[in-house]
């Protein structure tokens, strides 16, 4: 189906042991999170959720969140509505 646009995107996120993603406000779309391996914690406005393989979570649009991996790291898949891609433009040479 060439030329047909998709409606969903996904990301595979791999955090190293004891690594993390600091507290931030998520995008303006809902996100589904499926933990694939490892362990960790998800901190939200509602509290702390322990993460383990098989966990399936819904993060509402623009919710605050922070991911912290456990001692064996953390891998999870996110699924969300497709966002408009950022347009990259060539750099303008200095002095032009």
PyMOL Python script that loads the backbone (N, CA, C, O; Angstrom):
from pymol import cmd

cmd.read_pdbstr("""\
ATOM      1  N   UNK A   1       0.833  -1.183   0.000  1.00  0.00           N
ATOM      2  CA  UNK A   1       0.000   0.000   0.000  1.00  0.00           C
ATOM      3  C   UNK A   1       0.872   1.240   0.000  1.00  0.00           C
ATOM      4  O   UNK A   1       0.886   2.004   0.964  1.00  0.00           O
ATOM      5  N   UNK A   2       1.560   1.421  -1.032  1.00  0.00           N
ATOM      6  CA  UNK A   2       2.476   2.539  -1.152  1.00  0.00           C
ATOM      7  C   UNK A   2       1.713   3.848  -1.091  1.00  0.00           C
ATOM      8  O   UNK A   2       0.650   3.976  -1.698  1.00  0.00           O
ATOM      9  N   UNK A   3       2.242   4.818  -0.366  1.00  0.00           N
ATOM     10  CA  UNK A   3       1.646   6.131  -0.276  1.00  0.00           C
ATOM     11  C   UNK A   3       0.620   6.262   0.841  1.00  0.00           C
ATOM     12  O   UNK A   3       0.187   7.373   1.145  1.00  0.00           O
ATOM     13  N   UNK A   4       0.224   5.156   1.456  1.00  0.00           N
ATOM     14  CA  UNK A   4      -0.748   5.223   2.542  1.00  0.00           C
ATOM     15  C   UNK A   4      -0.026   5.605   3.828  1.00  0.00           C
ATOM     16  O   UNK A   4       1.004   5.024   4.170  1.00  0.00           O
ATOM     17  N   UNK A   5      -0.575   6.582   4.532  1.00  0.00           N
ATOM     18  CA  UNK A   5       0.063   7.028   5.769  1.00  0.00           C
ATOM     19  C   UNK A   5      -0.408   6.186   6.940  1.00  0.00           C
ATOM     20  O   UNK A   5      -1.569   5.781   7.001  1.00  0.00           O
ATOM     21  N   UNK A   6       0.502   5.926   7.869  1.00  0.00           N
ATOM     22  CA  UNK A   6       0.145   5.164   9.062  1.00  0.00           C
ATOM     23  C   UNK A   6      -0.372   6.111  10.146  1.00  0.00           C
ATOM     24  O   UNK A   6      -0.089   7.309  10.135  1.00  0.00           O
ATOM     25  N   UNK A   7      -1.127   5.550  11.067  1.00  0.00           N
ATOM     26  CA  UNK A   7      -1.699   6.341  12.153  1.00  0.00           C
ATOM     27  C   UNK A   7      -0.968   6.148  13.475  1.00  0.00           C
ATOM     28  O   UNK A   7      -1.125   6.953  14.394  1.00  0.00           O
ATOM     29  N   UNK A   8      -0.169   5.083  13.580  1.00  0.00           N
ATOM     30  CA  UNK A   8       0.520   4.783  14.832  1.00  0.00           C
ATOM     31  C   UNK A   8       2.030   4.827  14.665  1.00  0.00           C
ATOM     32  O   UNK A   8       2.567   4.564  13.589  1.00  0.00           O
ATOM     33  N   UNK A   9       2.693   5.165  15.755  1.00  0.00           N
ATOM     34  CA  UNK A   9       4.147   5.106  15.849  1.00  0.00           C
ATOM     35  C   UNK A   9       4.489   4.312  17.102  1.00  0.00           C
ATOM     36  O   UNK A   9       3.657   4.150  17.994  1.00  0.00           O
ATOM     37  N   UNK A  10       5.710   3.825  17.157  1.00  0.00           N
ATOM     38  CA  UNK A  10       6.175   3.154  18.362  1.00  0.00           C
ATOM     39  C   UNK A  10       7.660   3.451  18.554  1.00  0.00           C
ATOM     40  O   UNK A  10       8.367   3.810  17.613  1.00  0.00           O
ATOM     41  N   UNK A  11       8.102   3.296  19.770  1.00  0.00           N
ATOM     42  CA  UNK A  11       9.504   3.498  20.120  1.00  0.00           C
ATOM     43  C   UNK A  11       9.922   2.379  21.060  1.00  0.00           C
ATOM     44  O   UNK A  11       9.148   1.962  21.921  1.00  0.00           O
ATOM     45  N   UNK A  12      11.129   1.902  20.897  1.00  0.00           N
ATOM     46  CA  UNK A  12      11.710   0.961  21.844  1.00  0.00           C
ATOM     47  C   UNK A  12      12.711   1.758  22.675  1.00  0.00           C
ATOM     48  O   UNK A  12      13.666   2.321  22.142  1.00  0.00           O
ATOM     49  N   UNK A  13      12.482   1.797  23.977  1.00  0.00           N
ATOM     50  CA  UNK A  13      13.337   2.564  24.880  1.00  0.00           C
ATOM     51  C   UNK A  13      14.115   1.573  25.737  1.00  0.00           C
ATOM     52  O   UNK A  13      13.533   0.673  26.342  1.00  0.00           O
ATOM     53  N   UNK A  14      15.438   1.745  25.785  1.00  0.00           N
ATOM     54  CA  UNK A  14      16.306   0.884  26.590  1.00  0.00           C
ATOM     55  C   UNK A  14      17.118   1.765  27.534  1.00  0.00           C
ATOM     56  O   UNK A  14      17.953   2.559  27.101  1.00  0.00           O
ATOM     57  N   UNK A  15      16.859   1.613  28.821  1.00  0.00           N
ATOM     58  CA  UNK A  15      17.592   2.377  29.828  1.00  0.00           C
ATOM     59  C   UNK A  15      18.648   1.471  30.460  1.00  0.00           C
ATOM     60  O   UNK A  15      18.366   0.306  30.739  1.00  0.00           O
ATOM     61  N   UNK A  16      19.849   1.980  30.689  1.00  0.00           N
ATOM     62  CA  UNK A  16      20.896   1.171  31.317  1.00  0.00           C
ATOM     63  C   UNK A  16      20.580   0.944  32.793  1.00  0.00           C
ATOM     64  O   UNK A  16      19.702   1.606  33.347  1.00  0.00           O
ATOM     65  N   UNK A  17      21.287   0.013  33.431  1.00  0.00           N
ATOM     66  CA  UNK A  17      21.074  -0.210  34.858  1.00  0.00           C
ATOM     67  C   UNK A  17      21.132   1.101  35.645  1.00  0.00           C
ATOM     68  O   UNK A  17      22.067   1.891  35.507  1.00  0.00           O
ATOM     69  N   UNK A  18      20.115   1.306  36.468  1.00  0.00           N
ATOM     70  CA  UNK A  18      19.990   2.493  37.331  1.00  0.00           C
ATOM     71  C   UNK A  18      19.917   3.800  36.540  1.00  0.00           C
ATOM     72  O   UNK A  18      20.071   4.874  37.122  1.00  0.00           O
ATOM     73  N   UNK A  19      19.688   3.734  35.239  1.00  0.00           N
ATOM     74  CA  UNK A  19      19.532   4.930  34.416  1.00  0.00           C
ATOM     75  C   UNK A  19      18.111   5.455  34.508  1.00  0.00           C
ATOM     76  O   UNK A  19      17.270   4.890  35.208  1.00  0.00           O
ATOM     77  N   UNK A  20      17.854   6.533  33.798  1.00  0.00           N
ATOM     78  CA  UNK A  20      16.508   7.073  33.867  1.00  0.00           C
ATOM     79  C   UNK A  20      16.235   8.173  32.871  1.00  0.00           C
ATOM     80  O   UNK A  20      17.123   8.641  32.158  1.00  0.00           O
ATOM     81  N   UNK A  21      14.983   8.566  32.846  1.00  0.00           N
ATOM     82  CA  UNK A  21      14.508   9.720  32.089  1.00  0.00           C
ATOM     83  C   UNK A  21      13.858  10.628  33.115  1.00  0.00           C
ATOM     84  O   UNK A  21      12.878  10.250  33.756  1.00  0.00           O
ATOM     85  N   UNK A  22      14.405  11.830  33.270  1.00  0.00           N
ATOM     86  CA  UNK A  22      13.944  12.757  34.299  1.00  0.00           C
ATOM     87  C   UNK A  22      12.484  13.163  34.151  1.00  0.00           C
ATOM     88  O   UNK A  22      11.871  12.960  33.103  1.00  0.00           O
ATOM     89  N   UNK A  23      11.947  13.733  35.201  1.00  0.00           N
ATOM     90  CA  UNK A  23      10.554  14.171  35.229  1.00  0.00           C
ATOM     91  C   UNK A  23      10.312  15.163  34.095  1.00  0.00           C
ATOM     92  O   UNK A  23      11.059  16.125  33.916  1.00  0.00           O
ATOM     93  N   UNK A  24       9.248  14.903  33.335  1.00  0.00           N
ATOM     94  CA  UNK A  24       8.905  15.774  32.207  1.00  0.00           C
ATOM     95  C   UNK A  24       7.421  15.645  31.915  1.00  0.00           C
ATOM     96  O   UNK A  24       6.763  14.715  32.383  1.00  0.00           O
ATOM     97  N   UNK A  25       6.905  16.573  31.146  1.00  0.00           N
ATOM     98  CA  UNK A  25       5.525  16.504  30.675  1.00  0.00           C
ATOM     99  C   UNK A  25       5.532  15.800  29.331  1.00  0.00           C
ATOM    100  O   UNK A  25       6.267  16.184  28.422  1.00  0.00           O
ATOM    101  N   UNK A  26       4.707  14.764  29.209  1.00  0.00           N
ATOM    102  CA  UNK A  26       4.653  13.987  27.981  1.00  0.00           C
ATOM    103  C   UNK A  26       4.046  14.774  26.836  1.00  0.00           C
ATOM    104  O   UNK A  26       3.582  15.898  27.022  1.00  0.00           O
ATOM    105  N   UNK A  27       4.050  14.179  25.648  1.00  0.00           N
ATOM    106  CA  UNK A  27       3.529  14.855  24.451  1.00  0.00           C
ATOM    107  C   UNK A  27       2.013  15.047  24.539  1.00  0.00           C
ATOM    108  O   UNK A  27       1.362  14.540  25.453  1.00  0.00           O
ATOM    109  N   UNK A  28       1.474  15.774  23.590  1.00  0.00           N
ATOM    110  CA  UNK A  28       0.045  16.070  23.552  1.00  0.00           C
ATOM    111  C   UNK A  28      -0.717  14.913  22.900  1.00  0.00           C
ATOM    112  O   UNK A  28      -1.529  15.116  21.998  1.00  0.00           O
ATOM    113  N   UNK A  29      -0.439  13.702  23.375  1.00  0.00           N
ATOM    114  CA  UNK A  29      -1.141  12.512  22.898  1.00  0.00           C
ATOM    115  C   UNK A  29      -0.992  11.413  23.934  1.00  0.00           C
ATOM    116  O   UNK A  29      -0.030  11.401  24.702  1.00  0.00           O
ATOM    117  N   UNK A  30      -1.945  10.490  23.954  1.00  0.00           N
ATOM    118  CA  UNK A  30      -1.896   9.356  24.873  1.00  0.00           C
ATOM    119  C   UNK A  30      -0.793   8.399  24.445  1.00  0.00           C
ATOM    120  O   UNK A  30      -0.500   8.267  23.256  1.00  0.00           O
ATOM    121  N   UNK A  31      -0.180   7.728  25.427  1.00  0.00           N
ATOM    122  CA  UNK A  31       0.904   6.784  25.154  1.00  0.00           C
ATOM    123  C   UNK A  31       0.622   5.484  25.894  1.00  0.00           C
ATOM    124  O   UNK A  31       0.289   5.493  27.079  1.00  0.00           O
ATOM    125  N   UNK A  32       0.758   4.376  25.193  1.00  0.00           N
ATOM    126  CA  UNK A  32       0.656   3.050  25.783  1.00  0.00           C
ATOM    127  C   UNK A  32       2.080   2.536  25.988  1.00  0.00           C
ATOM    128  O   UNK A  32       2.896   2.596  25.068  1.00  0.00           O
ATOM    129  N   UNK A  33       2.382   2.037  27.174  1.00  0.00           N
ATOM    130  CA  UNK A  33       3.714   1.545  27.516  1.00  0.00           C
ATOM    131  C   UNK A  33       3.613   0.061  27.843  1.00  0.00           C
ATOM    132  O   UNK A  33       2.780  -0.344  28.654  1.00  0.00           O
ATOM    133  N   UNK A  34       4.471  -0.759  27.207  1.00  0.00           N
ATOM    134  CA  UNK A  34       4.535  -2.187  27.498  1.00  0.00           C
ATOM    135  C   UNK A  34       5.966  -2.513  27.909  1.00  0.00           C
ATOM    136  O   UNK A  34       6.891  -2.369  27.110  1.00  0.00           O
ATOM    137  N   UNK A  35       6.150  -2.947  29.138  1.00  0.00           N
ATOM    138  CA  UNK A  35       7.485  -3.278  29.648  1.00  0.00           C
ATOM    139  C   UNK A  35       7.897  -4.637  29.089  1.00  0.00           C
ATOM    140  O   UNK A  35       7.181  -5.626  29.247  1.00  0.00           O
ATOM    141  N   UNK A  36       9.058  -4.674  28.434  1.00  0.00           N
ATOM    142  CA  UNK A  36       9.554  -5.887  27.802  1.00  0.00           C
ATOM    143  C   UNK A  36      10.518  -6.666  28.688  1.00  0.00           C
ATOM    144  O   UNK A  36      10.438  -7.891  28.766  1.00  0.00           O
ATOM    145  N   UNK A  37      11.429  -5.962  29.357  1.00  0.00           N
ATOM    146  CA  UNK A  37      12.409  -6.639  30.206  1.00  0.00           C
ATOM    147  C   UNK A  37      12.948  -5.676  31.248  1.00  0.00           C
ATOM    148  O   UNK A  37      12.801  -4.458  31.140  1.00  0.00           O
ATOM    149  N   UNK A  38      13.578  -6.260  32.261  1.00  0.00           N
ATOM    150  CA  UNK A  38      14.153  -5.461  33.332  1.00  0.00           C
ATOM    151  C   UNK A  38      13.101  -5.069  34.349  1.00  0.00           C
ATOM    152  O   UNK A  38      12.033  -5.674  34.441  1.00  0.00           O
ATOM    153  N   UNK A  39      13.434  -4.039  35.107  1.00  0.00           N
ATOM    154  CA  UNK A  39      12.526  -3.536  36.134  1.00  0.00           C
ATOM    155  C   UNK A  39      12.810  -2.054  36.331  1.00  0.00           C
ATOM    156  O   UNK A  39      13.772  -1.507  35.791  1.00  0.00           O
ATOM    157  N   UNK A  40      11.961  -1.429  37.107  1.00  0.00           N
ATOM    158  CA  UNK A  40      12.152  -0.023  37.398  1.00  0.00           C
ATOM    159  C   UNK A  40      10.912   0.581  38.008  1.00  0.00           C
ATOM    160  O   UNK A  40      10.034  -0.121  38.508  1.00  0.00           O
ATOM    161  N   UNK A  41      10.857   1.901  37.958  1.00  0.00           N
ATOM    162  CA  UNK A  41       9.720   2.626  38.507  1.00  0.00           C
ATOM    163  C   UNK A  41       9.307   3.730  37.558  1.00  0.00           C
ATOM    164  O   UNK A  41      10.132   4.325  36.865  1.00  0.00           O
ATOM    165  N   UNK A  42       8.008   3.990  37.544  1.00  0.00           N
ATOM    166  CA  UNK A  42       7.437   5.120  36.826  1.00  0.00           C
ATOM    167  C   UNK A  42       6.832   6.038  37.873  1.00  0.00           C
ATOM    168  O   UNK A  42       5.935   5.635  38.613  1.00  0.00           O
ATOM    169  N   UNK A  43       7.317   7.269  37.939  1.00  0.00           N
ATOM    170  CA  UNK A  43       6.765   8.260  38.863  1.00  0.00           C
ATOM    171  C   UNK A  43       5.842   9.179  38.088  1.00  0.00           C
ATOM    172  O   UNK A  43       6.219   9.706  37.041  1.00  0.00           O
ATOM    173  N   UNK A  44       4.622   9.376  38.601  1.00  0.00           N
ATOM    174  CA  UNK A  44       3.622  10.242  37.975  1.00  0.00           C
ATOM    175  C   UNK A  44       3.012  11.148  39.034  1.00  0.00           C
ATOM    176  O   UNK A  44       3.374  11.078  40.209  1.00  0.00           O
ATOM    177  N   UNK A  45       2.081  12.000  38.607  1.00  0.00           N
ATOM    178  CA  UNK A  45       1.357  12.850  39.561  1.00  0.00           C
ATOM    179  C   UNK A  45       0.549  12.006  40.545  1.00  0.00           C
ATOM    180  O   UNK A  45       0.247  12.453  41.652  1.00  0.00           O
ATOM    181  N   UNK A  46       0.202  10.788  40.138  1.00  0.00           N
ATOM    182  CA  UNK A  46      -0.637   9.903  40.944  1.00  0.00           C
ATOM    183  C   UNK A  46       0.176   9.054  41.922  1.00  0.00           C
ATOM    184  O   UNK A  46      -0.392   8.450  42.832  1.00  0.00           O
ATOM    185  N   UNK A  47       1.506   9.001  41.743  1.00  0.00           N
ATOM    186  CA  UNK A  47       2.333   8.195  42.625  1.00  0.00           C
ATOM    187  C   UNK A  47       3.376   7.409  41.855  1.00  0.00           C
ATOM    188  O   UNK A  47       3.711   7.747  40.720  1.00  0.00           O
ATOM    189  N   UNK A  48       3.887   6.361  42.479  1.00  0.00           N
ATOM    190  CA  UNK A  48       4.955   5.547  41.898  1.00  0.00           C
ATOM    191  C   UNK A  48       4.385   4.181  41.525  1.00  0.00           C
ATOM    192  O   UNK A  48       3.659   3.558  42.299  1.00  0.00           O
ATOM    193  N   UNK A  49       4.735   3.732  40.312  1.00  0.00           N
ATOM    194  CA  UNK A  49       4.304   2.427  39.809  1.00  0.00           C
ATOM    195  C   UNK A  49       5.551   1.585  39.594  1.00  0.00           C
ATOM    196  O   UNK A  49       6.477   2.009  38.902  1.00  0.00           O
ATOM    197  N   UNK A  50       5.581   0.394  40.185  1.00  0.00           N
ATOM    198  CA  UNK A  50       6.696  -0.526  39.968  1.00  0.00           C
ATOM    199  C   UNK A  50       6.524  -1.194  38.612  1.00  0.00           C
ATOM    200  O   UNK A  50       5.439  -1.669  38.278  1.00  0.00           O
ATOM    201  N   UNK A  51       7.600  -1.227  37.836  1.00  0.00           N
ATOM    202  CA  UNK A  51       7.570  -1.779  36.484  1.00  0.00           C
ATOM    203  C   UNK A  51       8.244  -3.148  36.449  1.00  0.00           C
ATOM    204  O   UNK A  51       9.280  -3.357  37.080  1.00  0.00           O
ATOM    205  N   UNK A  52       7.644  -4.076  35.703  1.00  0.00           N
ATOM    206  CA  UNK A  52       8.167  -5.431  35.550  1.00  0.00           C
ATOM    207  C   UNK A  52       7.760  -5.928  34.173  1.00  0.00           C
ATOM    208  O   UNK A  52       6.827  -5.387  33.580  1.00  0.00           O
ATOM    209  N   UNK A  53       8.441  -6.953  33.645  1.00  0.00           N
ATOM    210  CA  UNK A  53       8.085  -7.463  32.316  1.00  0.00           C
ATOM    211  C   UNK A  53       6.602  -7.845  32.238  1.00  0.00           C
ATOM    212  O   UNK A  53       6.063  -8.505  33.126  1.00  0.00           O
ATOM    213  N   UNK A  54       5.973  -7.416  31.166  1.00  0.00           N
ATOM    214  CA  UNK A  54       4.553  -7.690  30.951  1.00  0.00           C
ATOM    215  C   UNK A  54       3.641  -6.571  31.390  1.00  0.00           C
ATOM    216  O   UNK A  54       2.470  -6.553  31.011  1.00  0.00           O
ATOM    217  N   UNK A  55       4.148  -5.624  32.189  1.00  0.00           N
ATOM    218  CA  UNK A  55       3.304  -4.510  32.641  1.00  0.00           C
ATOM    219  C   UNK A  55       2.841  -3.702  31.430  1.00  0.00           C
ATOM    220  O   UNK A  55       3.611  -3.448  30.504  1.00  0.00           O
ATOM    221  N   UNK A  56       1.579  -3.306  31.453  1.00  0.00           N
ATOM    222  CA  UNK A  56       0.981  -2.514  30.377  1.00  0.00           C
ATOM    223  C   UNK A  56       0.338  -1.297  31.019  1.00  0.00           C
ATOM    224  O   UNK A  56      -0.529  -1.424  31.883  1.00  0.00           O
ATOM    225  N   UNK A  57       0.772  -0.111  30.588  1.00  0.00           N
ATOM    226  CA  UNK A  57       0.323   1.132  31.213  1.00  0.00           C
ATOM    227  C   UNK A  57      -0.165   2.122  30.170  1.00  0.00           C
ATOM    228  O   UNK A  57       0.320   2.142  29.038  1.00  0.00           O
ATOM    229  N   UNK A  58      -1.118   2.929  30.558  1.00  0.00           N
ATOM    230  CA  UNK A  58      -1.604   4.025  29.714  1.00  0.00           C
ATOM    231  C   UNK A  58      -1.197   5.329  30.374  1.00  0.00           C
ATOM    232  O   UNK A  58      -1.511   5.564  31.541  1.00  0.00           O
ATOM    233  N   UNK A  59      -0.493   6.186  29.625  1.00  0.00           N
ATOM    234  CA  UNK A  59      -0.109   7.511  30.110  1.00  0.00           C
ATOM    235  C   UNK A  59      -0.949   8.543  29.364  1.00  0.00           C
ATOM    236  O   UNK A  59      -0.816   8.680  28.148  1.00  0.00           O
ATOM    237  N   UNK A  60      -1.810   9.269  30.071  1.00  0.00           N
ATOM    238  CA  UNK A  60      -2.639  10.272  29.402  1.00  0.00           C
ATOM    239  C   UNK A  60      -1.797  11.397  28.803  1.00  0.00           C
ATOM    240  O   UNK A  60      -0.704  11.698  29.283  1.00  0.00           O
ATOM    241  N   UNK A  61      -2.320  11.998  27.764  1.00  0.00           N
ATOM    242  CA  UNK A  61      -1.622  13.129  27.120  1.00  0.00           C
ATOM    243  C   UNK A  61      -1.234  14.182  28.144  1.00  0.00           C
ATOM    244  O   UNK A  61      -1.984  14.483  29.073  1.00  0.00           O
ATOM    245  N   UNK A  62      -0.040  14.734  27.951  1.00  0.00           N
ATOM    246  CA  UNK A  62       0.525  15.821  28.755  1.00  0.00           C
ATOM    247  C   UNK A  62       0.677  15.484  30.240  1.00  0.00           C
ATOM    248  O   UNK A  62       0.789  16.387  31.069  1.00  0.00           O
ATOM    249  N   UNK A  63       0.681  14.196  30.582  1.00  0.00           N
ATOM    250  CA  UNK A  63       0.883  13.825  31.988  1.00  0.00           C
ATOM    251  C   UNK A  63       2.366  13.919  32.349  1.00  0.00           C
ATOM    252  O   UNK A  63       3.242  13.758  31.500  1.00  0.00           O
ATOM    253  N   UNK A  64       2.620  14.182  33.620  1.00  0.00           N
ATOM    254  CA  UNK A  64       3.996  14.251  34.116  1.00  0.00           C
ATOM    255  C   UNK A  64       4.482  12.840  34.390  1.00  0.00           C
ATOM    256  O   UNK A  64       3.731  12.010  34.901  1.00  0.00           O
ATOM    257  N   UNK A  65       5.751  12.563  34.048  1.00  0.00           N
ATOM    258  CA  UNK A  65       6.281  11.208  34.206  1.00  0.00           C
ATOM    259  C   UNK A  65       7.795  11.217  34.339  1.00  0.00           C
ATOM    260  O   UNK A  65       8.477  12.113  33.841  1.00  0.00           O
ATOM    261  N   UNK A  66       8.299  10.209  35.014  1.00  0.00           N
ATOM    262  CA  UNK A  66       9.742   9.991  35.173  1.00  0.00           C
ATOM    263  C   UNK A  66       9.965   8.487  35.231  1.00  0.00           C
ATOM    264  O   UNK A  66       9.296   7.788  35.992  1.00  0.00           O
ATOM    265  N   UNK A  67      10.906   7.983  34.427  1.00  0.00           N
ATOM    266  CA  UNK A  67      11.247   6.564  34.413  1.00  0.00           C
ATOM    267  C   UNK A  67      12.599   6.368  35.087  1.00  0.00           C
ATOM    268  O   UNK A  67      13.545   7.110  34.825  1.00  0.00           O
ATOM    269  N   UNK A  68      12.682   5.365  35.958  1.00  0.00           N
ATOM    270  CA  UNK A  68      13.939   5.006  36.602  1.00  0.00           C
ATOM    271  C   UNK A  68      14.128   3.504  36.459  1.00  0.00           C
ATOM    272  O   UNK A  68      13.269   2.726  36.876  1.00  0.00           O
ATOM    273  N   UNK A  69      15.246   3.091  35.872  1.00  0.00           N
ATOM    274  CA  UNK A  69      15.534   1.672  35.672  1.00  0.00           C
ATOM    275  C   UNK A  69      16.084   1.053  36.944  1.00  0.00           C
ATOM    276  O   UNK A  69      16.712   1.729  37.759  1.00  0.00           O
ATOM    277  N   UNK A  70      15.841  -0.233  37.103  1.00  0.00           N
ATOM    278  CA  UNK A  70      16.396  -0.994  38.212  1.00  0.00           C
ATOM    279  C   UNK A  70      17.816  -1.444  37.906  1.00  0.00           C
ATOM    280  O   UNK A  70      18.408  -0.997  36.924  1.00  0.00           O
ATOM    281  N   UNK A  71      18.371  -2.324  38.738  1.00  0.00           N
ATOM    282  CA  UNK A  71      19.775  -2.734  38.590  1.00  0.00           C
ATOM    283  C   UNK A  71      20.073  -3.520  37.316  1.00  0.00           C
ATOM    284  O   UNK A  71      21.235  -3.596  36.915  1.00  0.00           O
ATOM    285  N   UNK A  72      19.061  -4.111  36.661  1.00  0.00           N
ATOM    286  CA  UNK A  72      19.303  -4.833  35.408  1.00  0.00           C
ATOM    287  C   UNK A  72      18.878  -4.028  34.182  1.00  0.00           C
ATOM    288  O   UNK A  72      18.855  -4.562  33.073  1.00  0.00           O
ATOM    289  N   UNK A  73      18.543  -2.755  34.369  1.00  0.00           N
ATOM    290  CA  UNK A  73      18.096  -1.918  33.269  1.00  0.00           C
ATOM    291  C   UNK A  73      16.597  -2.070  33.040  1.00  0.00           C
ATOM    292  O   UNK A  73      15.911  -2.763  33.792  1.00  0.00           O
ATOM    293  N   UNK A  74      16.098  -1.419  31.999  1.00  0.00           N
ATOM    294  CA  UNK A  74      14.671  -1.426  31.701  1.00  0.00           C
ATOM    295  C   UNK A  74      14.486  -1.237  30.203  1.00  0.00           C
ATOM    296  O   UNK A  74      15.059  -0.320  29.614  1.00  0.00           O
ATOM    297  N   UNK A  75      13.693  -2.099  29.589  1.00  0.00           N
ATOM    298  CA  UNK A  75      13.339  -1.938  28.177  1.00  0.00           C
ATOM    299  C   UNK A  75      11.827  -1.933  28.070  1.00  0.00           C
ATOM    300  O   UNK A  75      11.149  -2.801  28.619  1.00  0.00           O
ATOM    301  N   UNK A  76      11.300  -0.933  27.349  1.00  0.00           N
ATOM    302  CA  UNK A  76       9.857  -0.866  27.154  1.00  0.00           C
ATOM    303  C   UNK A  76       9.533  -0.318  25.774  1.00  0.00           C
ATOM    304  O   UNK A  76      10.318   0.397  25.151  1.00  0.00           O
ATOM    305  N   UNK A  77       8.351  -0.684  25.331  1.00  0.00           N
ATOM    306  CA  UNK A  77       7.840  -0.262  24.033  1.00  0.00           C
ATOM    307  C   UNK A  77       6.752   0.772  24.271  1.00  0.00           C
ATOM    308  O   UNK A  77       5.878   0.569  25.114  1.00  0.00           O
ATOM    309  N   UNK A  78       6.796   1.881  23.535  1.00  0.00           N
ATOM    310  CA  UNK A  78       5.712   2.853  23.592  1.00  0.00           C
ATOM    311  C   UNK A  78       4.965   2.824  22.260  1.00  0.00           C
ATOM    312  O   UNK A  78       5.568   2.650  21.201  1.00  0.00           O
ATOM    313  N   UNK A  79       3.661   2.994  22.328  1.00  0.00           N
ATOM    314  CA  UNK A  79       2.815   3.056  21.146  1.00  0.00           C
ATOM    315  C   UNK A  79       1.930   4.290  21.303  1.00  0.00           C
ATOM    316  O   UNK A  79       1.322   4.510  22.351  1.00  0.00           O
ATOM    317  N   UNK A  80       1.871   5.081  20.249  1.00  0.00           N
ATOM    318  CA  UNK A  80       1.104   6.327  20.315  1.00  0.00           C
ATOM    319  C   UNK A  80       0.702   6.743  18.909  1.00  0.00           C
ATOM    320  O   UNK A  80       1.214   6.237  17.911  1.00  0.00           O
ATOM    321  N   UNK A  81      -0.221   7.672  18.868  1.00  0.00           N
ATOM    322  CA  UNK A  81      -0.639   8.217  17.579  1.00  0.00           C
ATOM    323  C   UNK A  81       0.560   8.878  16.918  1.00  0.00           C
ATOM    324  O   UNK A  81       1.406   9.475  17.583  1.00  0.00           O
ATOM    325  N   UNK A  82       0.614   8.764  15.619  1.00  0.00           N
ATOM    326  CA  UNK A  82       1.729   9.329  14.860  1.00  0.00           C
ATOM    327  C   UNK A  82       1.762  10.844  15.023  1.00  0.00           C
ATOM    328  O   UNK A  82       0.736  11.518  14.935  1.00  0.00           O
ATOM    329  N   UNK A  83       2.959  11.360  15.261  1.00  0.00           N
ATOM    330  CA  UNK A  83       3.170  12.808  15.353  1.00  0.00           C
ATOM    331  C   UNK A  83       3.754  13.305  14.048  1.00  0.00           C
ATOM    332  O   UNK A  83       4.389  12.547  13.315  1.00  0.00           O
ATOM    333  N   UNK A  84       3.544  14.556  13.761  1.00  0.00           N
ATOM    334  CA  UNK A  84       4.134  15.173  12.583  1.00  0.00           C
ATOM    335  C   UNK A  84       5.649  15.179  12.751  1.00  0.00           C
ATOM    336  O   UNK A  84       6.157  15.620  13.783  1.00  0.00           O
ATOM    337  N   UNK A  85       6.363  14.700  11.760  1.00  0.00           N
ATOM    338  CA  UNK A  85       7.826  14.654  11.824  1.00  0.00           C
ATOM    339  C   UNK A  85       8.410  16.063  11.778  1.00  0.00           C
ATOM    340  O   UNK A  85       7.853  16.968  11.158  1.00  0.00           O
ATOM    341  N   UNK A  86       9.539  16.219  12.446  1.00  0.00           N
ATOM    342  CA  UNK A  86      10.252  17.490  12.390  1.00  0.00           C
ATOM    343  C   UNK A  86      10.925  17.622  11.030  1.00  0.00           C
ATOM    344  O   UNK A  86      11.555  16.684  10.542  1.00  0.00           O
ATOM    345  N   UNK A  87      10.789  18.765  10.443  1.00  0.00           N
ATOM    346  CA  UNK A  87      11.431  19.010   9.148  1.00  0.00           C
ATOM    347  C   UNK A  87      12.859  19.489   9.397  1.00  0.00           C
ATOM    348  O   UNK A  87      13.080  20.474  10.101  1.00  0.00           O
ATOM    349  N   UNK A  88      13.804  18.796   8.825  1.00  0.00           N
ATOM    350  CA  UNK A  88      15.205  19.196   8.945  1.00  0.00           C
ATOM    351  C   UNK A  88      15.594  19.988   7.710  1.00  0.00           C
ATOM    352  O   UNK A  88      15.291  19.612   6.577  1.00  0.00           O
ATOM    353  N   UNK A  89      16.270  21.088   7.962  1.00  0.00           N
ATOM    354  CA  UNK A  89      16.707  21.932   6.856  1.00  0.00           C
ATOM    355  C   UNK A  89      18.212  22.015   6.869  1.00  0.00           C
ATOM    356  O   UNK A  89      18.826  21.920   7.931  1.00  0.00           O
ATOM    357  N   UNK A  90      18.838  22.195   5.683  1.00  0.00           N
ATOM    358  CA  UNK A  90      20.301  22.293   5.655  1.00  0.00           C
ATOM    359  C   UNK A  90      20.776  23.520   6.428  1.00  0.00           C
ATOM    360  O   UNK A  90      20.106  24.552   6.472  1.00  0.00           O
ATOM    361  N   UNK A  91      21.943  23.374   7.032  1.00  0.00           N
ATOM    362  CA  UNK A  91      22.527  24.481   7.791  1.00  0.00           C
ATOM    363  C   UNK A  91      22.944  25.579   6.803  1.00  0.00           C
ATOM    364  O   UNK A  91      23.370  25.303   5.681  1.00  0.00           O
ATOM    365  N   UNK A  92      22.808  26.824   7.252  1.00  0.00           N
ATOM    366  CA  UNK A  92      23.223  27.966   6.441  1.00  0.00           C
ATOM    367  C   UNK A  92      24.698  28.213   6.740  1.00  0.00           C
ATOM    368  O   UNK A  92      25.058  28.395   7.903  1.00  0.00           O
ATOM    369  N   UNK A  93      25.564  28.227   5.722  1.00  0.00           N
ATOM    370  CA  UNK A  93      26.989  28.465   5.945  1.00  0.00           C
ATOM    371  C   UNK A  93      27.215  29.808   6.634  1.00  0.00           C
ATOM    372  O   UNK A  93      26.523  30.784   6.344  1.00  0.00           O
ATOM    373  N   UNK A  94      28.187  29.854   7.547  1.00  0.00           N
ATOM    374  CA  UNK A  94      28.542  31.095   8.234  1.00  0.00           C
ATOM    375  C   UNK A  94      29.022  32.136   7.236  1.00  0.00           C
ATOM    376  O   UNK A  94      29.738  31.816   6.287  1.00  0.00           O
ATOM    377  N   UNK A  95      28.624  33.380   7.456  1.00  0.00           N
ATOM    378  CA  UNK A  95      29.080  34.465   6.588  1.00  0.00           C
ATOM    379  C   UNK A  95      28.212  34.634   5.357  1.00  0.00           C
ATOM    380  O   UNK A  95      28.531  35.465   4.507  1.00  0.00           O
ATOM    381  N   UNK A  96      27.128  33.883   5.224  1.00  0.00           N
ATOM    382  CA  UNK A  96      26.249  34.018   4.043  1.00  0.00           C
ATOM    383  C   UNK A  96      25.199  35.056   4.277  1.00  0.00           C
ATOM    384  O   UNK A  96      24.373  35.307   3.399  1.00  0.00           O
TER     385      UNK A  96
END
""", "prot")
cmd.dss("prot")
cmd.show_as("cartoon", "prot")
cmd.util.cbc("prot")
cmd.orient("prot")
